[in-house]
Amino acid sequence: MSDLKFEQKRSLSRREAADLLTALAGALREGGRAELDLGSGVLGLRVPDRLHGEVEVEVEDGKIELEIEFTWPITPHEPAAAPQPATATARKSTPAKPGRGRSTKRAAAKAA
């Protein structure tokens, strides 16, 4: 069982998807403590110098799915970071579809 699971699904324009990936790239480039604005809140993460990456592309049922996943260990003295409410107007996220059976411990971008 995971200590923390956060999943957000919503429709994005290409620009919004690019902005999300740019923010993630900046956080990865800088390392240390990163904060990502996810629309419904801000997610704070500690990003180490080394991490594991995985890229998956799947074509099925007339859709292309692109997943980018990064994993790294949590240091023993630092608990998992929980999303905090945004100070600006919060947007609702669409709940995850039940039964997909996918691990969501990822920073993922999906293209449909």
C-alpha positions as CSV (number, residue, x, y, z in Angstrom):
1,M,0.0,0.0,0.0
2,S,1.3,3.4,-0.9
3,D,2.0,6.2,1.7
4,L,0.5,8.8,-0.7
5,K,-1.3,8.7,-4.0
6,F,-2.4,11.7,-6.0
7,E,-4.0,11.4,-9.4
8,Q,-5.5,14.2,-11.5
9,K,-7.2,13.8,-14.8
10,R,-8.4,16.7,-16.9
11,S,-8.6,17.9,-20.4
12,L,-5.7,20.2,-21.4
13,S,-4.9,22.3,-24.4
14,R,-1.5,21.7,-26.0
15,R,-0.3,25.0,-24.3
16,E,-1.5,23.8,-20.9
17,A,0.2,20.5,-21.3
18,A,3.4,22.2,-22.4
19,D,3.2,24.6,-19.4
20,L,2.9,21.6,-17.0
21,L,5.8,19.8,-18.6
22,T,7.9,23.0,-18.5
23,A,7.2,23.4,-14.8
24,L,8.1,19.8,-14.2
25,A,11.3,20.2,-16.3
26,G,12.3,23.3,-14.3
27,A,11.7,21.5,-11.0
28,L,13.8,18.5,-12.2
29,R,16.6,20.8,-13.5
30,E,16.8,22.8,-10.2
31,G,16.5,19.8,-7.9
32,G,16.0,20.3,-4.2
33,R,12.5,21.2,-3.1
34,A,10.1,21.7,-6.1
35,E,6.5,23.0,-6.1
36,L,4.2,22.2,-9.0
37,D,0.9,24.0,-9.4
38,L,-1.6,21.3,-10.4
39,G,-4.7,23.6,-10.7
40,S,-6.5,22.1,-7.8
41,G,-3.5,22.6,-5.5
42,V,0.2,22.8,-5.2
43,L,2.3,19.6,-4.9
44,G,5.7,20.0,-3.1
45,L,8.4,17.4,-3.8
46,R,12.0,16.8,-2.9
47,V,13.8,16.0,-6.1
48,P,17.2,14.3,-5.7
49,D,20.2,14.6,-8.1
50,R,19.6,11.0,-9.4
51,L,16.3,9.3,-10.3
52,H,14.9,6.6,-12.5
53,G,13.0,7.5,-15.6
54,E,10.7,5.6,-17.9
55,V,8.9,6.6,-21.1
56,E,6.0,4.5,-22.5
57,V,4.1,5.0,-25.7
58,E,1.0,2.9,-26.3
59,V,-1.3,2.9,-29.4
60,E,-4.6,1.2,-28.8
61,D,-8.2,1.7,-29.8
62,G,-7.4,4.7,-32.0
63,K,-5.6,6.6,-29.2
64,I,-2.0,7.3,-28.4
65,E,-1.0,7.3,-24.7
66,L,2.3,8.8,-23.7
67,E,3.5,8.2,-20.1
68,I,6.6,9.8,-18.6
69,E,7.4,8.3,-15.2
70,F,10.1,9.3,-12.7
71,T,10.8,7.5,-9.4
72,W,13.2,8.1,-6.6
73,P,13.4,7.0,-2.9
74,I,12.0,9.1,-0.1
75,T,14.7,9.9,2.5
76,P,14.0,8.4,5.9
77,H,13.8,11.8,7.6
78,E,11.4,13.4,5.1
79,P,7.7,12.2,4.9
80,A,5.9,12.1,1.6
81,A,4.6,15.5,0.5
82,A,0.8,15.9,0.3
83,P,-0.9,18.3,-2.1
84,Q,-2.0,21.6,-0.5
85,P,-5.0,23.7,-1.5
86,A,-4.2,26.4,-4.1
87,T,-4.4,30.0,-3.0
88,A,-6.0,30.9,-6.4
89,T,-9.3,29.7,-7.6
90,A,-9.2,25.9,-7.5
91,R,-10.5,23.8,-10.4
92,K,-12.1,20.5,-10.0
93,S,-10.3,17.4,-11.2
94,T,-12.0,14.5,-12.7
95,P,-12.0,11.4,-10.5
96,A,-9.9,8.4,-11.7
97,K,-11.8,5.7,-13.5
98,P,-12.1,2.6,-11.3
99,G,-10.5,-0.6,-12.4
100,R,-7.8,0.8,-14.6
101,G,-5.2,-1.1,-12.6
102,R,-2.3,1.3,-13.3
103,S,0.2,2.5,-10.9
104,T,0.0,6.3,-10.5
105,K,3.2,7.0,-8.7
106,R,4.3,9.1,-11.7
107,A,4.6,12.5,-13.1
108,A,2.8,11.7,-16.3
109,A,1.8,13.6,-19.4
110,K,-0.9,12.0,-21.6
111,A,-1.7,12.8,-25.1
112,A,-4.9,11.7,-26.6
